[in-house]
């Protein structure tokens, strides 16, 4: 505890966002939700103007409301995305005009919210099973669907580790008065992430999953 308040639990990452429920969104098959998420990604990649981008964002926010997912779960970790969207939007506004800048910023936020909605309304096991089913055609080129599913799961579980390690490196740099030196954060975080990757690789090899 600090100052009489309990410590905030570390972010569990995309696979730790599941919020049980019985809404229409919850009951949709995991494969369909992943397909719709892919459709959102395609829609984001196709320039359609800021009005369409606003409509897409409203649609995703509406779906989140229908799913009754607590907003503190949906918006947790969203601040860096909003800042990134604002920076990219400002740059594109300067280079290509305000319409393109606004569309890019809105599309990025929409895509992240859509991904959060999928993980919040779908169990991790169901998501990874859907990925494995979608990857079945890759058997013909010698890639096992289970390997693809495992890779996706490891990637998603690495995200919160990266966030946690970076936060600890930033706190350590601040304690030494080096918060303005990027190397004081990037180098320790990179070393720890390499160590985490090696430990994960050793664990997979010990289970015969690294071949």
URNOR-V881537 format. One line per field, one symbol per residue. ss: DSSP state (2 for helix, 1 for strand, 0 for the rest). Layout:
ss = ???
//
This chain:
ss = 0100100000000222000000022220022222222222222220000222222222222222222000222220002222222222222222220222222222222222222222222002222222222202222220002222222222222222222222222222222000000022222222222222222222222200000
//
